Amino acid sequence: MICTHPPYANIIKYSNDIEGDLSLCNIDEFISEMKKVAKEAFRVLKENKYCAILIGDTRKNKHMIPLGFKVMQVFLDAGFILKEIIIKEQHNCKATGFWYKRSIEYNFLLIAHEYLFVFRKPKSK
């Protein structure tokens, strides 16, 4: 089984300039890099085994970007079959207080969930 929880595109920076750091990518770059991840995961995973990815959505200019669903589609396009979508509720994160105040100030709702997508690599025909 492959389990992954990549840094989200351009939300929390994990480095300042490390090449390949997904946290430094804009949405389009992030999706392009996730295509590479999905393709490689599909290549190395044995048939009929599972790959799980925990990913959430993001917001830009007060509007939702369905990053989770974009990533799900990337894995489907790579050849995986979707086994489950599990919705993880997020409460009491370290940054919740900060974002709660900002959500009131700038009129947007907090994103209170992430998706755990569970994929299966099908058997070859």
PyMOL commands that place a pseudoatom at each C-alpha (Angstrom):
pseudoatom trace, name=CA, resn=MET, resi=1, chain=A, elem=C, hetatm=0, pos=[0.000, 0.000, 0.000]
pseudoatom trace, name=CA, resn=ILE, resi=2, chain=A, elem=C, hetatm=0, pos=[1.135, 3.517, -0.763]
pseudoatom trace, name=CA, resn=CYS, resi=3, chain=A, elem=C, hetatm=0, pos=[0.055, 6.241, 1.682]
pseudoatom trace, name=CA, resn=THR, resi=4, chain=A, elem=C, hetatm=0, pos=[0.775, 9.888, 0.988]
pseudoatom trace, name=CA, resn=HIS, resi=5, chain=A, elem=C, hetatm=0, pos=[-0.157, 13.314, 2.291]
pseudoatom trace, name=CA, resn=PRO, resi=6, chain=A, elem=C, hetatm=0, pos=[1.533, 15.867, 0.056]
pseudoatom trace, name=CA, resn=PRO, resi=7, chain=A, elem=C, hetatm=0, pos=[1.940, 19.497, 1.049]
pseudoatom trace, name=CA, resn=TYR, resi=8, chain=A, elem=C, hetatm=0, pos=[-0.812, 21.566, -0.494]
pseudoatom trace, name=CA, resn=ALA, resi=9, chain=A, elem=C, hetatm=0, pos=[-0.065, 23.949, -3.303]
pseudoatom trace, name=CA, resn=ASN, resi=10, chain=A, elem=C, hetatm=0, pos=[1.170, 27.316, -2.085]
pseudoatom trace, name=CA, resn=ILE, resi=11, chain=A, elem=C, hetatm=0, pos=[-0.478, 27.211, 1.377]
pseudoatom trace, name=CA, resn=ILE, resi=12, chain=A, elem=C, hetatm=0, pos=[2.146, 26.388, 4.014]
pseudoatom trace, name=CA, resn=LYS, resi=13, chain=A, elem=C, hetatm=0, pos=[5.669, 26.697, 2.677]
pseudoatom trace, name=CA, resn=TYR, resi=14, chain=A, elem=C, hetatm=0, pos=[7.955, 23.843, 3.746]
pseudoatom trace, name=CA, resn=SER, resi=15, chain=A, elem=C, hetatm=0, pos=[11.072, 25.484, 2.331]
pseudoatom trace, name=CA, resn=ASN, resi=16, chain=A, elem=C, hetatm=0, pos=[12.217, 28.683, 0.649]
pseudoatom trace, name=CA, resn=ASP, resi=17, chain=A, elem=C, hetatm=0, pos=[13.848, 27.260, -2.437]
pseudoatom trace, name=CA, resn=ILE, resi=18, chain=A, elem=C, hetatm=0, pos=[14.234, 23.471, -2.385]
pseudoatom trace, name=CA, resn=GLU, resi=19, chain=A, elem=C, hetatm=0, pos=[13.794, 22.187, -5.917]
pseudoatom trace, name=CA, resn=GLY, resi=20, chain=A, elem=C, hetatm=0, pos=[10.722, 19.966, -6.214]
pseudoatom trace, name=CA, resn=ASP, resi=21, chain=A, elem=C, hetatm=0, pos=[9.042, 21.294, -3.045]
pseudoatom trace, name=CA, resn=LEU, resi=22, chain=A, elem=C, hetatm=0, pos=[5.335, 20.959, -3.880]
pseudoatom trace, name=CA, resn=SER, resi=23, chain=A, elem=C, hetatm=0, pos=[4.432, 23.547, -1.243]
pseudoatom trace, name=CA, resn=LEU, resi=24, chain=A, elem=C, hetatm=0, pos=[6.026, 26.239, -3.439]
pseudoatom trace, name=CA, resn=CYS, resi=25, chain=A, elem=C, hetatm=0, pos=[3.913, 25.428, -6.517]
pseudoatom trace, name=CA, resn=ASN, resi=26, chain=A, elem=C, hetatm=0, pos=[0.894, 27.316, -7.748]
pseudoatom trace, name=CA, resn=ILE, resi=27, chain=A, elem=C, hetatm=0, pos=[-2.222, 25.217, -8.424]
pseudoatom trace, name=CA, resn=ASP, resi=28, chain=A, elem=C, hetatm=0, pos=[-1.386, 24.402, -12.059]
pseudoatom trace, name=CA, resn=GLU, resi=29, chain=A, elem=C, hetatm=0, pos=[2.224, 23.470, -11.231]
pseudoatom trace, name=CA, resn=PHE, resi=30, chain=A, elem=C, hetatm=0, pos=[1.019, 21.372, -8.301]
pseudoatom trace, name=CA, resn=ILE, resi=31, chain=A, elem=C, hetatm=0, pos=[-1.391, 19.396, -10.506]
pseudoatom trace, name=CA, resn=SER, resi=32, chain=A, elem=C, hetatm=0, pos=[1.353, 18.894, -13.093]
pseudoatom trace, name=CA, resn=GLU, resi=33, chain=A, elem=C, hetatm=0, pos=[3.684, 17.525, -10.397]
pseudoatom trace, name=CA, resn=MET, resi=34, chain=A, elem=C, hetatm=0, pos=[0.919, 15.322, -8.953]
pseudoatom trace, name=CA, resn=LYS, resi=35, chain=A, elem=C, hetatm=0, pos=[0.542, 13.746, -12.407]
pseudoatom trace, name=CA, resn=LYS, resi=36, chain=A, elem=C, hetatm=0, pos=[4.152, 12.585, -12.058]
pseudoatom trace, name=CA, resn=VAL, resi=37, chain=A, elem=C, hetatm=0, pos=[3.428, 11.264, -8.560]
pseudoatom trace, name=CA, resn=ALA, resi=38, chain=A, elem=C, hetatm=0, pos=[0.325, 9.368, -9.715]
pseudoatom trace, name=CA, resn=LYS, resi=39, chain=A, elem=C, hetatm=0, pos=[2.117, 7.884, -12.724]
pseudoatom trace, name=CA, resn=GLU, resi=40, chain=A, elem=C, hetatm=0, pos=[5.049, 6.699, -10.594]
pseudoatom trace, name=CA, resn=ALA, resi=41, chain=A, elem=C, hetatm=0, pos=[2.758, 5.349, -7.861]
pseudoatom trace, name=CA, resn=PHE, resi=42, chain=A, elem=C, hetatm=0, pos=[0.849, 3.388, -10.501]
pseudoatom trace, name=CA, resn=ARG, resi=43, chain=A, elem=C, hetatm=0, pos=[4.104, 2.041, -11.954]
pseudoatom trace, name=CA, resn=VAL, resi=44, chain=A, elem=C, hetatm=0, pos=[5.568, 0.778, -8.669]
pseudoatom trace, name=CA, resn=LEU, resi=45, chain=A, elem=C, hetatm=0, pos=[2.391, -0.510, -7.003]
pseudoatom trace, name=CA, resn=LYS, resi=46, chain=A, elem=C, hetatm=0, pos=[1.571, -4.184, -7.435]
pseudoatom trace, name=CA, resn=GLU, resi=47, chain=A, elem=C, hetatm=0, pos=[-1.684, -5.124, -9.153]
pseudoatom trace, name=CA, resn=ASN, resi=48, chain=A, elem=C, hetatm=0, pos=[-4.795, -5.218, -6.976]
pseudoatom trace, name=CA, resn=LYS, resi=49, chain=A, elem=C, hetatm=0, pos=[-3.019, -3.210, -4.210]
pseudoatom trace, name=CA, resn=TYR, resi=50, chain=A, elem=C, hetatm=0, pos=[-3.977, 0.183, -2.809]
pseudoatom trace, name=CA, resn=CYS, resi=51, chain=A, elem=C, hetatm=0, pos=[-2.812, 3.769, -2.885]
pseudoatom trace, name=CA, resn=ALA, resi=52, chain=A, elem=C, hetatm=0, pos=[-4.246, 6.344, -0.474]
pseudoatom trace, name=CA, resn=ILE, resi=53, chain=A, elem=C, hetatm=0, pos=[-3.804, 10.094, -0.601]
pseudoatom trace, name=CA, resn=LEU, resi=54, chain=A, elem=C, hetatm=0, pos=[-4.935, 12.625, 1.981]
pseudoatom trace, name=CA, resn=ILE, resi=55, chain=A, elem=C, hetatm=0, pos=[-5.598, 16.005, 0.388]
pseudoatom trace, name=CA, resn=GLY, resi=56, chain=A, elem=C, hetatm=0, pos=[-7.815, 18.983, 0.992]
pseudoatom trace, name=CA, resn=ASP, resi=57, chain=A, elem=C, hetatm=0, pos=[-9.139, 21.920, -0.911]
pseudoatom trace, name=CA, resn=THR, resi=58, chain=A, elem=C, hetatm=0, pos=[-7.820, 25.454, -0.877]
pseudoatom trace, name=CA, resn=ARG, resi=59, chain=A, elem=C, hetatm=0, pos=[-9.082, 28.951, -1.398]
pseudoatom trace, name=CA, resn=LYS, resi=60, chain=A, elem=C, hetatm=0, pos=[-7.957, 31.757, -3.697]
pseudoatom trace, name=CA, resn=ASN, resi=61, chain=A, elem=C, hetatm=0, pos=[-9.445, 35.248, -3.675]
pseudoatom trace, name=CA, resn=LYS, resi=62, chain=A, elem=C, hetatm=0, pos=[-12.180, 34.079, -1.267]
pseudoatom trace, name=CA, resn=HIS, resi=63, chain=A, elem=C, hetatm=0, pos=[-13.278, 31.292, -3.647]
pseudoatom trace, name=CA, resn=MET, resi=64, chain=A, elem=C, hetatm=0, pos=[-12.874, 27.538, -3.278]
pseudoatom trace, name=CA, resn=ILE, resi=65, chain=A, elem=C, hetatm=0, pos=[-10.372, 25.683, -5.433]
pseudoatom trace, name=CA, resn=PRO, resi=66, chain=A, elem=C, hetatm=0, pos=[-11.379, 21.987, -5.473]
pseudoatom trace, name=CA, resn=LEU, resi=67, chain=A, elem=C, hetatm=0, pos=[-7.792, 20.799, -5.178]
pseudoatom trace, name=CA, resn=GLY, resi=68, chain=A, elem=C, hetatm=0, pos=[-8.886, 17.466, -3.717]
pseudoatom trace, name=CA, resn=PHE, resi=69, chain=A, elem=C, hetatm=0, pos=[-11.072, 16.613, -6.687]
pseudoatom trace, name=CA, resn=LYS, resi=70, chain=A, elem=C, hetatm=0, pos=[-8.410, 17.782, -9.144]
pseudoatom trace, name=CA, resn=VAL, resi=71, chain=A, elem=C, hetatm=0, pos=[-5.910, 15.409, -7.503]
pseudoatom trace, name=CA, resn=MET, resi=72, chain=A, elem=C, hetatm=0, pos=[-8.477, 12.593, -7.477]
pseudoatom trace, name=CA, resn=GLN, resi=73, chain=A, elem=C, hetatm=0, pos=[-8.913, 13.014, -11.239]
pseudoatom trace, name=CA, resn=VAL, resi=74, chain=A, elem=C, hetatm=0, pos=[-5.142, 12.899, -11.768]
pseudoatom trace, name=CA, resn=PHE, resi=75, chain=A, elem=C, hetatm=0, pos=[-4.977, 9.490, -10.050]
pseudoatom trace, name=CA, resn=LEU, resi=76, chain=A, elem=C, hetatm=0, pos=[-7.963, 8.208, -12.026]
pseudoatom trace, name=CA, resn=ASP, resi=77, chain=A, elem=C, hetatm=0, pos=[-6.318, 9.384, -15.259]
pseudoatom trace, name=CA, resn=ALA, resi=78, chain=A, elem=C, hetatm=0, pos=[-3.156, 7.486, -14.251]
pseudoatom trace, name=CA, resn=GLY, resi=79, chain=A, elem=C, hetatm=0, pos=[-5.158, 4.240, -14.260]
pseudoatom trace, name=CA, resn=PHE, resi=80, chain=A, elem=C, hetatm=0, pos=[-6.258, 3.816, -10.658]
pseudoatom trace, name=CA, resn=ILE, resi=81, chain=A, elem=C, hetatm=0, pos=[-9.796, 2.811, -9.686]
pseudoatom trace, name=CA, resn=LEU, resi=82, chain=A, elem=C, hetatm=0, pos=[-11.448, 4.762, -6.878]
pseudoatom trace, name=CA, resn=LYS, resi=83, chain=A, elem=C, hetatm=0, pos=[-12.286, 2.434, -3.983]
pseudoatom trace, name=CA, resn=GLU, resi=84, chain=A, elem=C, hetatm=0, pos=[-13.391, 4.947, -1.329]
pseudoatom trace, name=CA, resn=ILE, resi=85, chain=A, elem=C, hetatm=0, pos=[-13.719, 8.641, -0.548]
pseudoatom trace, name=CA, resn=ILE, resi=86, chain=A, elem=C, hetatm=0, pos=[-13.409, 9.241, 3.177]
pseudoatom trace, name=CA, resn=ILE, resi=87, chain=A, elem=C, hetatm=0, pos=[-14.070, 12.745, 4.455]
pseudoatom trace, name=CA, resn=LYS, resi=88, chain=A, elem=C, hetatm=0, pos=[-11.910, 13.730, 7.417]
pseudoatom trace, name=CA, resn=GLU, resi=89, chain=A, elem=C, hetatm=0, pos=[-13.327, 16.544, 9.514]
pseudoatom trace, name=CA, resn=GLN, resi=90, chain=A, elem=C, hetatm=0, pos=[-10.767, 18.990, 10.825]
pseudoatom trace, name=CA, resn=HIS, resi=91, chain=A, elem=C, hetatm=0, pos=[-11.274, 20.640, 14.177]
pseudoatom trace, name=CA, resn=ASN, resi=92, chain=A, elem=C, hetatm=0, pos=[-8.980, 22.400, 16.599]
pseudoatom trace, name=CA, resn=CYS, resi=93, chain=A, elem=C, hetatm=0, pos=[-6.001, 22.778, 14.275]
pseudoatom trace, name=CA, resn=LYS, resi=94, chain=A, elem=C, hetatm=0, pos=[-3.143, 24.973, 15.520]
pseudoatom trace, name=CA, resn=ALA, resi=95, chain=A, elem=C, hetatm=0, pos=[-4.057, 27.605, 12.931]
pseudoatom trace, name=CA, resn=THR, resi=96, chain=A, elem=C, hetatm=0, pos=[-7.824, 27.483, 13.505]
pseudoatom trace, name=CA, resn=GLY, resi=97, chain=A, elem=C, hetatm=0, pos=[-7.852, 30.608, 15.696]
pseudoatom trace, name=CA, resn=PHE, resi=98, chain=A, elem=C, hetatm=0, pos=[-5.869, 32.612, 13.153]
pseudoatom trace, name=CA, resn=TRP, resi=99, chain=A, elem=C, hetatm=0, pos=[-8.032, 31.495, 10.232]
pseudoatom trace, name=CA, resn=TYR, resi=100, chain=A, elem=C, hetatm=0, pos=[-11.255, 31.918, 12.198]
pseudoatom trace, name=CA, resn=LYS, resi=101, chain=A, elem=C, hetatm=0, pos=[-10.466, 35.590, 12.769]
pseudoatom trace, name=CA, resn=ARG, resi=102, chain=A, elem=C, hetatm=0, pos=[-9.489, 36.019, 9.107]
pseudoatom trace, name=CA, resn=SER, resi=103, chain=A, elem=C, hetatm=0, pos=[-12.665, 34.285, 7.920]
pseudoatom trace, name=CA, resn=ILE, resi=104, chain=A, elem=C, hetatm=0, pos=[-14.793, 36.833, 9.770]
pseudoatom trace, name=CA, resn=GLU, resi=105, chain=A, elem=C, hetatm=0, pos=[-12.654, 39.764, 8.670]
pseudoatom trace, name=CA, resn=TYR, resi=106, chain=A, elem=C, hetatm=0, pos=[-12.575, 38.738, 5.006]
pseudoatom trace, name=CA, resn=ASN, resi=107, chain=A, elem=C, hetatm=0, pos=[-15.983, 37.007, 4.760]
pseudoatom trace, name=CA, resn=PHE, resi=108, chain=A, elem=C, hetatm=0, pos=[-15.211, 33.386, 3.924]
pseudoatom trace, name=CA, resn=LEU, resi=109, chain=A, elem=C, hetatm=0, pos=[-15.967, 30.033, 5.531]
pseudoatom trace, name=CA, resn=LEU, resi=110, chain=A, elem=C, hetatm=0, pos=[-13.277, 27.867, 7.060]
pseudoatom trace, name=CA, resn=ILE, resi=111, chain=A, elem=C, hetatm=0, pos=[-12.403, 24.696, 5.185]
pseudoatom trace, name=CA, resn=ALA, resi=112, chain=A, elem=C, hetatm=0, pos=[-13.156, 22.038, 7.774]
pseudoatom trace, name=CA, resn=HIS, resi=113, chain=A, elem=C, hetatm=0, pos=[-12.427, 18.836, 5.856]
pseudoatom trace, name=CA, resn=GLU, resi=114, chain=A, elem=C, hetatm=0, pos=[-9.873, 16.858, 3.906]
pseudoatom trace, name=CA, resn=TYR, resi=115, chain=A, elem=C, hetatm=0, pos=[-10.405, 13.890, 1.612]
pseudoatom trace, name=CA, resn=LEU, resi=116, chain=A, elem=C, hetatm=0, pos=[-8.808, 10.503, 1.990]
pseudoatom trace, name=CA, resn=PHE, resi=117, chain=A, elem=C, hetatm=0, pos=[-8.997, 8.980, -1.471]
pseudoatom trace, name=CA, resn=VAL, resi=118, chain=A, elem=C, hetatm=0, pos=[-8.335, 5.246, -1.574]
pseudoatom trace, name=CA, resn=PHE, resi=119, chain=A, elem=C, hetatm=0, pos=[-7.471, 3.886, -4.994]
pseudoatom trace, name=CA, resn=ARG, resi=120, chain=A, elem=C, hetatm=0, pos=[-6.817, 0.373, -6.245]
pseudoatom trace, name=CA, resn=LYS, resi=121, chain=A, elem=C, hetatm=0, pos=[-4.514, -0.586, -9.065]
pseudoatom trace, name=CA, resn=PRO, resi=122, chain=A, elem=C, hetatm=0, pos=[-6.527, -2.932, -11.285]
pseudoatom trace, name=CA, resn=LYS, resi=123, chain=A, elem=C, hetatm=0, pos=[-5.240, -6.252, -12.557]
pseudoatom trace, name=CA, resn=SER, resi=124, chain=A, elem=C, hetatm=0, pos=[-3.815, -6.163, -16.071]
pseudoatom trace, name=CA, resn=LYS, resi=125, chain=A, elem=C, hetatm=0, pos=[-6.065, -7.369, -18.839]
for i in range(1, 125): cmd.bond("trace and resi %d" % i, "trace and resi %d" % (i + 1))
show_as sticks, trace
zoom trace
